[in-house]
């Protein structure tokens, strides 16, 4: 997934929506060609039926029983072929729809995992959600309609050849009439493309607004802002509705053109054919065949305009997809290696000794968060891990060895045990110890199904303090080489905080751990405390030493009460 002159065969060329659609088509070339083959044969069989029916009528007129039976048998055979090719065409269409749609899902999901923390910084939640809600359907539909569109072109050409061979004026009428109809609907496609893109953008913004309101509904009610945000949502919803009406206006004209234009062609072809039959230039059977051909052309013509419509929507959707695929991670890794050891942030001077429980107390919380991000390689920085620079290690290795757990981490829906033990490797004893260290036994005991209980979206059935303790259980069960905790006890009461501090020190004994906090209850249980002011280390020592030796530290952690 990179923008280069020549993309790898297994990666999409993300330079333009058309190239992405072409890449998707090539990745499912065999089923797509199969769908084109069945669709073309399906249309051709239908195109031949009027001619066969005309021959049958001529046999009836001539009272030729043998010829009538022959053409009736041919018509029956064409019906069987049409039924078979119609079934197979539909099967291939469904396969191509699903393959294109869910290949897009796989790509965007893989890209989201690759981007990690970069994705929410670059795109809104609504933008990403809209890809799964609507864009994959439009991309699938563009691959679904393509075989029928190609078959429709072949059918129109076949009918034109048949008409020219039978009657040159009628054949030329169809030959020039069909392109004129295509040109007539062409001016509608550009405004349709623009209006669809605008509606898609507004829909993504509205999804983001809805997600924000739902996530912060409790806060909004607490501050009395529910009505204000509801009014804003209604206003944005009306803009989306107006954009949808604008799209529907163009689409309604396009749908009308699918009926009116072929209808005009039918009327003209039938009228001219009738005049030829009255003049004796063509037999009655050919007149019936011409009428049936004119009626038949409605199908291919509607399919061609439908193809133009769905390809336009697919083009818009592909543009949104490549917007995600074209994003590059802000943080990348190298190919180096490290045996571990001291973890040091050169900018701030914070140093984590192996096997020690270290705390960072910062006068500004954002400074502690910035240090945690640099040490965990979520932000660029001059960080050493043993003898190697952290930036030279593969990002997968950094993520497996250094875990940053903050209060922005989510609880996902699913079974509680699976949510806590994400790797599925923890024993019952390890689970019990982690729950004990995080003082979370009471949470599990209160659930009717215990660890088998189902967690709702974002763990909304748990309070803030309960969610925080469950996140701590998850971090402890991961058991990384280096664990960095950002304010792990900020939402619990003082008694629970004291117990967590004591138990956490025992649970992580002998392993490198950093806690970013200004809580005296936690700081007193750590081996070493680093006080950071203005982003730099100002003092180091034990909690009690710093209380005596550093007035700034004492003021920060006691909040002026000491």
C-alpha positions as CSV (number, residue, x, y, z in Angstrom):
1,X,0.0,0.0,0.0
2,X,2.4,2.7,-1.2
3,X,2.3,5.3,-3.9
4,X,5.1,4.3,-6.3
5,X,5.4,4.3,-10.2
6,X,4.9,0.5,-10.2
7,X,3.0,-1.0,-7.2
8,X,3.7,-4.5,-6.1
9,X,1.4,-7.1,-7.7
10,X,-0.2,-7.9,-4.3
11,X,-0.8,-4.3,-3.3
12,X,-3.4,-1.8,-4.6
13,X,-2.1,1.2,-6.6
14,X,-3.5,4.0,-4.5
15,X,-2.8,6.9,-6.9
16,X,-6.4,7.3,-8.1
17,X,-9.8,5.8,-7.6
18,X,-9.8,4.3,-11.1
19,X,-6.5,2.6,-10.5
20,X,-7.9,1.1,-7.3
21,X,-11.0,-0.2,-9.0
22,X,-8.7,-1.6,-11.8
23,X,-6.5,-3.3,-9.2
24,X,-9.6,-4.8,-7.5
25,X,-10.8,-6.1,-10.8
26,X,-7.5,-7.7,-11.6
27,X,-7.3,-9.4,-8.2
28,X,-10.6,-11.3,-9.1
29,X,-9.9,-11.6,-12.8
30,X,-11.1,-15.2,-13.3
31,X,-14.5,-14.8,-11.6
32,X,-15.0,-11.4,-13.2
33,X,-14.2,-12.8,-16.7
34,X,-16.5,-15.7,-15.9
35,X,-19.3,-13.2,-15.0
36,X,-18.7,-11.3,-18.2
37,X,-18.9,-14.5,-20.2
38,X,-22.1,-15.7,-18.6
39,X,-23.7,-12.2,-18.8
40,X,-22.7,-11.8,-22.4
41,X,-24.2,-15.2,-23.3
42,X,-27.3,-14.4,-21.3
43,X,-27.8,-11.2,-23.3
44,X,-27.0,-12.8,-26.6
45,X,-29.6,-15.6,-26.1
46,X,-32.2,-13.0,-25.4
47,X,-31.1,-11.0,-28.5
48,X,-31.6,-14.0,-30.7
49,X,-35.1,-14.9,-29.4
50,X,-36.9,-12.1,-31.4
51,X,-35.4,-13.4,-34.6
52,X,-36.3,-17.0,-33.8
53,X,-39.8,-15.9,-32.8
54,X,-40.1,-14.0,-36.1
55,X,-39.1,-17.1,-38.0
56,X,-41.7,-19.1,-36.2
57,X,-44.4,-16.6,-37.1
58,X,-43.4,-16.8,-40.7
59,X,-43.7,-20.6,-40.5
60,X,-47.2,-20.2,-39.1
61,X,-48.1,-17.8,-41.9
62,X,-46.7,-20.2,-44.5
63,X,-48.4,-23.2,-42.7
64,X,-45.1,-25.1,-42.6
65,X,-45.5,-27.5,-39.6
66,X,-41.9,-28.8,-39.9
67,X,-40.4,-25.3,-39.8
68,X,-42.7,-24.3,-36.9
69,X,-41.5,-27.3,-34.8
70,X,-37.9,-26.6,-35.7
71,X,-38.1,-22.9,-34.6
72,X,-40.1,-23.8,-31.5
73,X,-37.4,-26.3,-30.5
74,X,-34.7,-23.7,-31.1
75,X,-36.7,-21.2,-29.0
76,X,-37.1,-23.8,-26.2
77,X,-33.3,-24.5,-26.3
78,X,-32.6,-20.8,-26.1
79,X,-34.9,-20.6,-23.1
80,X,-32.9,-23.4,-21.3
81,X,-29.6,-21.7,-22.1
82,X,-31.0,-18.4,-20.9
83,X,-32.1,-20.0,-17.6
84,X,-28.7,-21.6,-17.0
85,X,-26.6,-18.5,-18.0
86,X,-29.0,-16.3,-15.9
87,X,-28.4,-18.4,-12.8
88,X,-24.6,-18.5,-13.3
89,X,-24.5,-14.8,-14.1
90,X,-26.2,-14.0,-10.9
91,X,-24.0,-16.3,-8.9
92,X,-20.9,-14.7,-10.4
93,X,-22.3,-11.2,-9.8
94,X,-22.9,-12.0,-6.1
95,X,-19.4,-13.5,-5.8
96,X,-17.8,-10.4,-7.5
97,X,-19.8,-8.1,-5.2
98,X,-18.7,-9.9,-2.1
99,X,-15.1,-10.3,-3.2
100,X,-14.7,-6.6,-4.1
101,X,-16.5,-5.4,-1.0
102,X,-14.8,-7.5,1.6
103,X,-11.4,-7.3,-0.1
104,X,-11.8,-3.5,0.6
105,X,-12.7,-4.3,4.2
106,X,-9.6,-6.5,4.6
107,X,-7.4,-3.7,3.1
108,X,-8.9,-0.9,5.2
109,X,-8.9,-3.0,8.4
110,X,-5.2,-4.1,7.8
111,X,-4.3,-0.5,7.1
112,X,-6.0,0.7,10.3
113,X,-4.0,-1.9,12.3
114,X,-0.8,-0.8,10.5
115,X,-1.5,2.9,11.2
116,X,-2.4,2.3,14.9
117,X,-2.4,5.6,16.7
118,X,-1.9,7.6,13.5
119,X,-5.4,6.8,12.1
120,X,-7.5,8.7,14.7
121,X,-5.2,11.7,14.3
122,X,-5.7,11.9,10.6
123,X,-9.3,10.8,10.0
124,X,-12.5,11.2,12.0
125,X,-14.5,8.2,13.4
126,X,-17.4,8.9,11.0
127,X,-15.1,8.9,8.0
128,X,-13.8,5.4,8.8
129,X,-17.2,4.1,9.8
130,X,-18.7,5.3,6.5
131,X,-16.3,3.1,4.5
132,X,-17.8,0.1,6.1
133,X,-21.4,1.4,6.0
134,X,-21.6,2.5,2.4
135,X,-18.4,2.6,0.4
136,X,-17.8,-1.1,0.3
137,X,-21.3,-1.6,-1.0
138,X,-20.7,0.9,-3.9
139,X,-17.4,-0.7,-4.7
140,X,-19.0,-4.1,-4.7
141,X,-21.8,-2.9,-6.9
142,X,-19.4,-1.4,-9.5
143,X,-17.8,-4.9,-9.9
144,X,-21.3,-6.5,-9.9
145,X,-22.7,-4.3,-12.7
146,X,-19.5,-4.5,-14.9
147,X,-20.2,-8.0,-16.4
148,X,-23.8,-7.0,-17.2
149,X,-22.7,-3.7,-18.7
150,X,-20.2,-5.5,-21.0
151,X,-22.8,-8.0,-22.0
152,X,-25.3,-5.2,-22.7
153,X,-22.8,-3.6,-25.1
154,X,-22.4,-6.9,-26.9
155,X,-26.2,-7.4,-27.0
156,X,-26.8,-3.9,-28.5
157,X,-24.1,-4.5,-31.2
158,X,-25.6,-8.0,-32.0
159,X,-29.1,-6.5,-32.4
160,X,-27.7,-3.7,-34.6
161,X,-25.9,-6.2,-36.9
162,X,-29.1,-8.3,-37.1
163,X,-31.2,-5.3,-38.0
164,X,-28.7,-4.0,-40.5
165,X,-28.6,-7.4,-42.2
166,X,-32.4,-7.4,-42.4
167,X,-33.2,-3.7,-43.0
168,X,-30.4,-1.2,-43.5
169,X,-32.5,1.9,-42.4
170,X,-33.6,0.2,-39.2
171,X,-30.1,-1.0,-38.4
172,X,-28.6,2.4,-38.9
173,X,-31.3,3.9,-36.8
174,X,-30.4,1.7,-33.9
175,X,-26.7,2.1,-34.6
176,X,-26.8,5.8,-34.3
177,X,-29.7,6.0,-31.8
178,X,-28.0,4.1,-29.0
179,X,-24.9,6.3,-28.9
180,X,-27.0,9.4,-29.0
181,X,-28.9,8.1,-25.9
182,X,-25.6,7.5,-24.1
183,X,-24.4,11.0,-25.0
184,X,-27.7,12.4,-23.8
185,X,-27.3,11.0,-20.2
186,X,-23.6,12.0,-20.1
187,X,-24.1,15.5,-18.8
188,X,-25.9,14.1,-15.8
189,X,-22.9,12.1,-14.6
190,X,-20.6,15.0,-13.6
191,X,-23.1,16.8,-11.3
192,X,-24.1,13.3,-9.9
193,X,-20.5,12.6,-9.1
194,X,-20.1,16.0,-7.3
195,X,-23.3,15.7,-5.4
196,X,-22.6,12.1,-4.3
197,X,-19.1,13.2,-3.1
198,X,-20.6,16.1,-1.1
199,X,-23.3,13.8,0.4
200,X,-20.7,11.2,1.4
201,X,-18.6,13.9,3.1
202,X,-21.5,15.3,5.1
203,X,-22.6,11.7,6.0
204,X,-19.2,11.0,7.5
205,X,-19.3,14.3,9.5
206,X,-22.7,13.4,10.8
207,X,-21.5,9.9,11.9
208,X,-18.7,11.5,13.7
209,X,-21.1,13.9,15.5
210,X,-23.4,11.1,16.4
211,X,-20.5,9.0,17.9
212,X,-19.3,12.0,19.9
213,X,-22.8,12.7,21.3
214,X,-23.4,9.0,22.3
215,X,-19.9,8.7,23.9
216,X,-20.4,11.9,25.9
217,X,-24.1,11.7,26.6
218,X,-23.6,11.4,30.4
219,X,-21.3,14.5,30.5
220,X,-23.7,16.5,28.2
221,X,-26.6,15.8,30.5
222,X,-24.5,16.7,33.5
223,X,-23.7,20.1,32.2
224,X,-27.0,20.7,30.5
225,X,-25.7,20.7,27.0
226,X,-27.8,17.9,25.7
227,X,-30.3,20.1,23.9
228,X,-27.6,22.3,22.4
229,X,-25.8,19.3,20.8
230,X,-29.1,17.8,19.8
231,X,-29.9,21.0,17.9
232,X,-26.5,20.9,16.2
233,X,-27.1,17.3,15.2
234,X,-30.5,18.2,13.7
235,X,-28.9,21.0,11.7
236,X,-26.2,18.7,10.3
237,X,-28.8,16.1,9.6
238,X,-30.8,18.5,7.6
239,X,-27.7,19.4,5.5
240,X,-27.3,15.7,4.9
241,X,-30.9,15.4,3.9
242,X,-30.6,18.3,1.5
243,X,-27.5,16.8,0.0
244,X,-29.4,13.5,-0.4
245,X,-32.3,15.3,-2.1
246,X,-29.8,16.9,-4.5
247,X,-28.4,13.5,-5.4
248,X,-31.9,12.0,-5.7
249,X,-32.9,14.9,-8.1
250,X,-30.1,14.0,-10.6
251,X,-30.7,10.2,-10.1
252,X,-34.5,10.7,-10.8
253,X,-33.7,12.4,-14.1
254,X,-31.3,9.6,-14.9
255,X,-33.9,7.0,-14.0
256,X,-36.4,8.8,-16.2
257,X,-34.0,8.9,-19.0
258,X,-33.7,5.1,-18.8
259,X,-37.4,4.9,-19.6
260,X,-38.0,7.8,-21.9
261,X,-35.0,7.5,-24.3
262,X,-35.4,3.7,-25.0
263,X,-39.2,4.3,-25.3
264,X,-38.6,6.9,-28.0
265,X,-36.3,4.5,-29.8
266,X,-38.9,1.7,-29.6
267,X,-41.6,4.0,-31.0
268,X,-39.4,5.2,-33.9
269,X,-38.2,1.7,-34.8
270,X,-41.7,0.2,-34.5
271,X,-43.3,3.0,-36.6
272,X,-40.7,2.7,-39.4
273,X,-41.0,-1.1,-39.3
274,X,-44.7,-0.9,-39.5
275,X,-44.5,1.4,-42.5
276,X,-42.1,-1.1,-44.2
277,X,-44.5,-4.0,-43.5
278,X,-47.5,-2.1,-44.9
279,X,-45.4,-1.3,-48.0
280,X,-44.5,-5.0,-48.3
281,X,-40.8,-4.4,-47.9
282,X,-40.6,-6.8,-45.0
283,X,-42.8,-9.8,-44.0
284,X,-45.0,-9.8,-40.9
285,X,-42.7,-12.1,-39.0
286,X,-39.8,-9.5,-39.4
287,X,-42.1,-6.7,-38.2
288,X,-42.9,-8.7,-35.0
289,X,-39.1,-9.3,-34.6
290,X,-38.4,-5.6,-35.0
291,X,-40.9,-4.7,-32.4
292,X,-39.5,-7.3,-30.0
293,X,-36.0,-6.0,-30.7
294,X,-37.1,-2.5,-29.9
295,X,-38.6,-3.7,-26.6
296,X,-35.6,-5.9,-25.9
297,X,-33.3,-2.9,-26.2
298,X,-34.9,-1.3,-23.1
299,X,-33.0,-3.9,-21.0
300,X,-29.5,-3.3,-22.3
301,X,-30.1,0.5,-22.4
302,X,-31.2,0.6,-18.8
303,X,-28.3,-1.6,-17.9
304,X,-25.9,0.8,-19.6
305,X,-27.2,3.8,-17.7
306,X,-27.2,1.8,-14.5
307,X,-23.6,0.9,-15.2
308,X,-22.7,4.5,-15.6
309,X,-24.5,5.3,-12.3
310,X,-22.9,2.5,-10.2
311,X,-19.4,3.1,-11.7
312,X,-19.8,6.8,-10.7
313,X,-20.7,5.8,-7.1
314,X,-17.9,3.2,-7.1
315,X,-15.4,5.9,-8.2
316,X,-16.5,8.2,-5.3
317,X,-16.3,5.3,-2.8
318,X,-12.9,4.3,-4.1
319,X,-11.6,7.8,-3.5
320,X,-12.6,7.6,0.1
321,X,-10.9,4.2,0.4
322,X,-7.6,5.3,-1.1
323,X,-7.7,8.3,1.3
324,X,-7.3,5.8,4.1
325,X,-4.8,3.5,2.2
326,X,-2.6,6.5,1.3
327,X,-1.9,7.5,4.9
328,X,1.5,6.5,6.1
329,X,2.2,5.8,9.8
330,X,3.8,8.7,11.7
331,X,6.0,6.2,13.6
332,X,7.9,3.5,11.8
333,X,10.5,1.0,12.9
334,X,13.8,-0.3,11.7
335,X,15.5,-3.7,11.4
336,X,17.8,-3.5,14.5
337,X,17.7,-5.5,17.7
338,X,18.2,-5.0,21.4
339,X,18.9,-7.3,24.3
340,X,17.0,-4.8,26.5
341,X,18.3,-3.0,29.6
342,X,18.1,0.6,30.6
343,X,15.3,2.6,28.8
344,X,16.2,6.3,28.7
345,X,14.4,9.3,27.2
346,X,17.2,11.7,26.3
347,X,15.1,14.8,26.0
348,X,13.6,14.7,29.5
349,X,16.3,12.6,31.2
350,X,13.9,10.0,32.5
351,X,15.7,6.7,32.9
352,X,14.1,3.3,33.7
353,X,16.5,0.9,35.4
354,X,15.8,-2.8,34.6
355,X,13.7,-4.6,37.3
356,X,12.8,-1.3,39.1
357,X,9.4,0.2,39.8
358,X,9.9,3.9,38.8
359,X,7.4,6.7,39.0
360,X,7.3,10.0,37.0
361,X,5.7,12.9,38.8
362,X,5.3,15.9,36.5
363,X,4.1,19.3,37.3
364,X,2.1,19.2,34.1
365,X,0.2,16.0,33.3
366,X,0.8,16.5,29.5
367,X,4.6,16.3,30.1
368,X,4.2,12.8,31.7
369,X,2.0,11.7,28.8
370,X,4.6,12.9,26.3
371,X,7.4,11.0,28.1
372,X,5.3,7.8,28.1
373,X,4.6,8.2,24.4
374,X,8.3,8.6,23.6
375,X,9.3,5.7,25.7
376,X,6.6,3.6,24.1
377,X,7.5,4.8,20.6
378,X,4.1,6.5,20.0
379,X,6.0,9.7,19.4
380,X,9.4,10.4,17.9
381,X,12.2,11.0,20.4
382,X,15.8,10.2,21.2
383,X,15.2,7.1,23.3
384,X,17.8,4.4,24.0
385,X,16.8,0.8,24.9
386,X,19.9,-0.8,26.2
387,X,22.7,-0.2,23.6
388,X,20.2,0.4,20.7
389,X,18.1,3.3,19.7
390,X,14.4,2.5,20.1
391,X,13.7,3.9,16.6
392,X,15.9,1.3,15.0
393,X,13.8,-1.6,16.4
394,X,10.9,-3.1,14.4
395,X,7.7,-1.5,15.5
396,X,6.2,-5.0,16.2
397,X,9.0,-5.8,18.5
398,X,8.6,-2.5,20.4
399,X,4.9,-3.1,20.8
400,X,5.5,-6.6,22.2
401,X,8.2,-5.6,24.6
402,X,7.0,-2.2,25.8
403,X,3.3,-1.7,26.7
404,X,1.9,1.8,27.4
405,X,-1.5,1.6,29.2
406,X,-3.4,4.8,29.6
407,X,-6.9,5.8,30.5
408,X,-7.7,6.2,26.8
409,X,-7.6,2.4,26.3
410,X,-11.0,0.9,25.5
411,X,-12.8,-2.1,26.8
412,X,-14.2,-4.0,23.8
413,X,-17.4,-6.0,23.6
414,X,-17.2,-9.7,24.1
415,X,-16.6,-12.2,26.9
416,X,-14.9,-10.6,29.9
417,X,-12.2,-13.3,30.1
418,X,-11.3,-12.8,26.4
419,X,-11.2,-9.1,26.9
420,X,-8.8,-9.3,29.8
421,X,-6.6,-12.1,28.5
422,X,-6.3,-10.9,24.9
423,X,-3.7,-13.6,24.0
424,X,-5.7,-16.4,25.5
425,X,-2.6,-17.8,27.3
426,X,-3.3,-16.9,31.0
427,X,-3.8,-19.7,33.5
428,X,-6.5,-19.5,36.2
429,X,-3.8,-18.7,38.8
430,X,-2.4,-15.9,36.6
431,X,-5.9,-14.5,36.1
432,X,-6.6,-14.6,39.9
433,X,-3.3,-12.9,40.7
434,X,-3.9,-10.1,38.1
435,X,-7.4,-9.5,39.5
436,X,-6.1,-9.4,43.0
437,X,-3.3,-7.0,42.1
438,X,-5.8,-4.6,40.5
439,X,-8.3,-5.0,43.3
440,X,-10.9,-6.2,40.7
441,X,-12.1,-9.4,42.3
442,X,-15.3,-7.6,43.5
443,X,-16.1,-6.6,39.9
444,X,-16.0,-10.2,38.7
445,X,-17.9,-11.5,41.7
446,X,-20.7,-9.1,41.2
447,X,-21.3,-10.4,37.6
448,X,-23.8,-13.3,37.4
449,X,-21.6,-15.2,34.9
450,X,-18.3,-14.0,36.4
451,X,-15.5,-14.0,33.8
452,X,-17.9,-15.5,31.3
453,X,-20.1,-12.4,31.4
454,X,-20.5,-10.5,28.2
455,X,-19.0,-7.0,28.1
456,X,-21.1,-4.3,26.3
457,X,-19.6,-1.8,23.9
458,X,-16.9,0.2,25.6
459,X,-17.7,-1.5,28.9
460,X,-20.5,0.9,29.5
461,X,-22.0,-1.2,32.2
462,X,-18.9,-0.6,34.4
463,X,-18.2,2.6,36.3
464,X,-15.1,4.7,35.5
465,X,-13.2,3.2,38.4
466,X,-14.2,-0.3,37.5
467,X,-13.1,0.2,33.9
468,X,-9.8,1.5,35.1
469,X,-9.1,-1.5,37.3
470,X,-10.1,-3.9,34.5
471,X,-7.7,-2.1,32.1
472,X,-5.0,-2.6,34.7
473,X,-5.8,-6.4,34.9
474,X,-5.4,-6.5,31.1
475,X,-2.1,-4.8,31.2
476,X,-0.8,-7.1,34.0
477,X,-1.9,-10.2,32.1
478,X,0.0,-9.0,29.0
479,X,3.2,-9.2,31.2
480,X,5.4,-7.1,29.0
481,X,9.1,-6.6,29.5
482,X,8.5,-2.9,30.2
483,X,5.1,-1.7,31.5
484,X,4.3,2.0,31.4
485,X,1.1,3.0,33.3
486,X,-0.4,6.5,32.9
487,X,-2.5,7.5,36.0
488,X,-3.7,3.9,36.7
489,X,-5.5,4.9,39.9
490,X,-7.0,8.3,39.1
491,X,-10.6,7.1,39.2
492,X,-10.6,4.9,42.3
493,X,-11.0,5.9,46.0
494,X,-8.1,6.4,48.4
495,X,-8.5,3.0,50.1
496,X,-8.6,1.1,46.8
497,X,-5.7,3.2,45.5
498,X,-3.5,2.3,48.5
499,X,-4.2,-1.4,48.1
500,X,-3.5,-1.3,44.3
501,X,-0.2,0.5,44.9
502,X,0.9,-2.1,47.4
503,X,-0.2,-5.1,45.3
504,X,1.1,-3.6,42.0
505,X,4.6,-3.3,43.5
506,X,4.6,-7.0,44.4
507,X,3.0,-8.1,41.1
508,X,5.7,-6.3,39.0
509,X,8.6,-7.2,41.3
510,X,11.8,-7.8,39.3
511,X,10.3,-6.3,36.1
512,X,10.7,-2.8,34.6
513,X,7.7,-0.7,35.4
514,X,7.0,3.0,35.1
515,X,4.0,4.7,36.7
516,X,3.1,8.3,35.6
517,X,1.3,9.7,38.7
518,X,1.3,12.4,41.3
519,X,-0.6,10.3,43.9
520,X,1.4,10.1,47.2
521,X,-0.1,6.7,47.9
522,X,1.4,5.3,44.8
523,X,4.6,7.2,44.8
524,X,5.4,6.0,48.3
525,X,5.4,2.4,47.0
526,X,7.8,2.9,44.2
527,X,11.6,2.2,44.2
528,X,12.5,5.5,42.5
529,X,10.7,8.7,41.7
530,X,11.6,11.2,39.0
531,X,10.2,14.7,39.3
532,X,9.7,16.4,35.9
533,X,9.2,20.2,35.5
534,X,8.8,21.9,32.1
535,X,9.4,18.5,30.5
536,X,12.8,17.9,32.1
537,X,14.0,16.0,35.1
538,X,14.4,18.4,38.1
539,X,14.9,15.9,41.0
540,X,15.2,12.2,41.6
541,X,15.1,10.0,44.7
542,X,12.6,8.2,46.8
543,X,9.2,9.7,47.5
544,X,10.1,10.7,51.1
545,X,13.6,12.0,50.1
546,X,12.0,14.3,47.5
547,X,9.4,15.5,50.0
548,X,12.2,16.7,52.2
549,X,14.6,17.9,49.6
550,X,12.4,19.4,46.8
551,X,9.8,22.0,47.7
552,X,8.6,21.9,44.0
553,X,8.0,18.2,44.2
554,X,6.3,18.5,47.6
555,X,4.0,21.2,46.3
556,X,3.1,19.1,43.2
557,X,2.3,15.9,44.9
558,X,0.7,17.3,48.1
559,X,-1.1,20.0,46.1
560,X,0.0,22.6,48.7
561,X,-1.4,20.6,51.6
562,X,1.8,19.3,53.1
